[in-house]
Amino acid sequence: MTVLSTPRLLLREMDEGDLDDFAALLGDPQVMRYYPRPRTRAETLEWIGRNRRRYHDDGHGLWTMRLRADDSFAGDCGLTVQRVDGVDELELGYHVVPRLQRTGLASEAARACRDHAHRVLGARRVIAIIHPGNIASQRVALNAGLRLQKRTLGYGDGQQEVLIFAGEA
C-alpha cells in the first residue's frame, strides 16, 4: 500500500517481500557505520515485523522507498516513536542505498514524512536522532527543516552521545 509519494519516490508499507533489499541495506557495514553493528538477515526480518506492528498500533512506521521511474528499491524513510530523555518523541528516520546517496532522495522523503506527520497525524514536532559523526544525516535533517536542539546520552543504552535535531511537523 502506497502511503506517500514525492516527485521521485513512492513510500509504501514494507513487508516480508522486502527482506532481500533490506537485508542488503541494513547488513552493509558502510550504511550501518553509525549504528552498533550491521543487522543480520534474521534481525532484519524482525525489524520488518516491528515496522508492520507499528503500522497497526501507531498508524505509521518506517516505509519502503521505491523510485517512481523504475520501481527499484531506494531505502526507507518514515516516522517512529522513540524515547529520548524520558519523553516519547516522533522521530523521522531514513536509510538510502549507497548508489543513491547524495542525490537528495533522503531529503525529499524526509520532507514528505514531516508533512505527513503534521497533516495526517496532527503532530506538532518531529525529531531526528543522529550520531555526531553522521554529517550526511545531519544535512538531511537540516534540509527537512529541523535544527540542532541538543546533545544527549538519554537515548538507547545511554552509552553513545547523540544529536537531537527538532522542528515543527
C-alpha positions in Angstrom: 0.0 0.0 0.0 1.4 3.4 -1.0 1.4 5.8 1.9 3.2 8.8 0.4 4.5 10.0 -2.9 7.0 12.6 -4.0 8.2 13.7 -7.4 10.7 10.8 -7.5 9.6 8.4 -4.8 6.7 6.1 -3.7 6.7 5.2 0.0 4.8 2.1 1.0 4.4 -0.2 3.9 7.2 -2.8 4.0 6.6 -6.5 4.1 8.5 -9.7 4.1 8.9 -9.5 0.3 11.3 -6.6 1.0 13.6 -8.8 3.1 16.4 -9.2 0.4 16.6 -5.5 -0.2 16.6 -4.5 3.4 19.0 -7.3 4.4 21.5 -5.9 1.9 20.9 -2.3 3.1 21.0 -2.9 6.8 23.7 -5.6 6.6 26.0 -3.2 4.8 28.9 -2.1 7.1 29.2 1.3 5.4 25.5 2.1 5.6 25.4 1.0 9.3 28.7 2.6 10.4 26.9 4.9 12.9 25.0 2.1 14.4 26.3 -0.5 16.9 26.7 -3.0 14.0 25.1 -4.2 10.8 22.0 -6.3 11.1 21.8 -10.0 10.3 19.1 -11.3 8.0 17.2 -12.6 10.9 17.4 -9.3 12.7 16.2 -7.5 9.5 13.2 -9.8 9.3 12.4 -9.0 12.9 12.8 -5.3 12.2 10.3 -5.6 9.2 7.9 -7.2 11.6 8.3 -4.5 14.2 7.5 -1.9 11.5 4.4 -3.9 10.4 3.3 -3.8 14.1 3.9 0.0 14.2 1.6 0.5 11.2 -1.2 -1.4 13.0 -0.5 0.1 16.5 0.6 3.6 15.7 -0.6 4.2 12.2 2.9 4.8 11.0 6.4 3.4 10.9 9.4 3.3 8.5 8.2 2.8 4.9 9.9 1.3 1.9 11.1 3.9 -0.6 10.9 2.9 -4.2 11.9 5.0 -7.3 8.9 6.1 -9.4 11.0 5.8 -12.6 11.7 2.0 -12.4 10.2 0.8 -9.0 13.7 0.0 -7.8 14.4 -0.2 -4.1 15.9 3.1 -2.7 15.8 2.6 1.1 13.4 3.6 3.8 12.0 6.7 5.5 9.3 7.2 8.0 8.1 8.0 11.5 8.6 6.1 14.7 8.1 6.9 18.3 11.4 7.0 20.2 12.0 7.7 23.9 14.6 10.5 24.4 15.4 11.9 27.9 12.3 10.2 29.3 9.9 11.7 26.7 8.3 9.9 23.8 9.1 11.8 20.5 8.1 11.3 16.9 11.3 10.6 15.1 11.9 11.0 11.4 14.3 8.2 10.2 15.8 7.3 6.9 18.4 5.0 5.1 19.3 5.2 1.5 21.0 2.6 -0.7 24.6 3.5 -1.3 24.2 4.0 -5.1 21.5 6.6 -4.5 23.1 8.5 -1.6 23.9 12.2 -2.2 21.0 12.5 -4.7 18.6 14.4 -2.4 16.2 11.4 -2.1 16.5 11.2 1.7 15.7 14.9 2.0 12.8 14.6 -0.4 11.3 11.7 1.5 12.0 13.3 4.9 10.1 16.4 4.0 7.2 14.3 2.8 7.2 12.4 6.1 7.4 15.6 8.1 4.4 17.0 6.3 2.5 13.7 6.7 3.2 13.9 10.5 1.6 17.3 10.6 -1.3 16.8 8.1 -2.3 13.2 8.9 -1.1 12.5 12.4 -1.6 16.0 13.8 1.9 16.1 15.2 3.4 19.5 16.0 7.0 18.4 16.3 9.3 15.8 14.8 12.9 15.0 15.7 15.9 13.2 14.2 18.3 11.2 16.4 21.7 11.4 14.7 25.2 10.2 15.6 27.5 13.2 15.9 29.8 11.9 13.1 27.0 11.4 10.6 27.3 14.6 8.7 25.2 13.4 5.7 22.2 12.6 8.0 22.6 16.0 9.7 22.3 17.6 6.3 19.1 15.7 5.6 17.6 16.8 8.9 18.5 20.4 8.1 17.0 20.1 4.6 13.8 18.8 6.2 13.7 22.0 8.4 15.0 20.5 11.6 17.6 22.3 13.7 20.1 21.0 16.2 18.3 21.2 19.6 20.7 19.3 21.9 23.2 16.6 22.6 22.2 13.8 24.9 23.1 10.4 26.4 19.4 9.9 27.1 18.6 7.6 24.2 19.1 3.9 23.6 21.6 2.4 26.1 22.9 5.8 27.1 26.4 4.9 26.2 26.7 6.9 23.0 26.1 10.6 22.7 23.5 11.5 20.0 22.4 14.8 18.5 18.7 15.7 18.6 17.5 17.7 15.6 14.0 19.0 16.0 11.4 21.1 14.2 7.8 21.7 13.5 5.9 19.0 11.8 
